[in-house]
Amino acid sequence: MGKRPPVYGLDIETDTTVDGLDPGRSRVLAVALSHDGFDEVFDGFEPELLAALDTRLGDLAPGVLATWNGAAFDLPFLADRARRRRVPLGLTLRHDPTIAMRHDPLPGHPGAYRAEWHGHGHVDAYRLYRADVGRTLRVSCSLKSIARLVGLAPVEVDRAGIHDLEREALHAYATSDAHLARVLTQRRWPTAARYVDRLERVLTPPPVALRASVA
């Protein structure tokens, strides 16, 4: 069995002044990265935080980005905001129609995506836990529910009021979610390894492939 690669938890928080679910109307307020050796948050002026995040990911040792519903939300949201802000990212998304959706996709998107970012793979831990824990125990597979189920203590806030949080509270919340995505992925390795995206296996027409860069 090979050595586990570095796992980097990633979570985004969006402007909930409207609803925070439409990248055409809401900006990214913060992005958190979590690793065994650090927790970092990128915030401030959106183009700068997106560029700083991309630079940081490019500098990190190749590993796996762990998200919670990132295939349908975090990553396409970041890609859309980067294109709007004309910030090139090393993020490649490819729509995979075989990924089951329980909710409507982001506005303007056909569904969920497989992804890679610079040298990092991607695993959507939500889909891993939904496939077995959720199905077997018939429990909610929200990040907070699964975290509490296994004895972890998530930071909780009013999701509708993310835009009203003080900077320290916003950082704590985003960091908690990124940390949980990472830890829950690491606890299920090597099972999680089978869920790491393989873009070359996605059989979709070229127009569906999406790269978050601006020429």
Secondary structure, DSSP 8 states (H G I E B T S, - for coil): ------EEEEEEEE-TTTTS--TTT--EEEEEEEETTEEEEEESSHHHHHHHHHHHHHHS-S-EEEESSTTTTHHHHHHHHHHHHT---SEEEEE-TTS--SS---TT--S-EEEEETTBEEEEHHHHHIIIIIHHH-----HHHHHHHTT-------GGGGGGS-HHHHHHHHHHHHHHHHHHHHHTTTGGGGGS--GGG----GGGEEE----
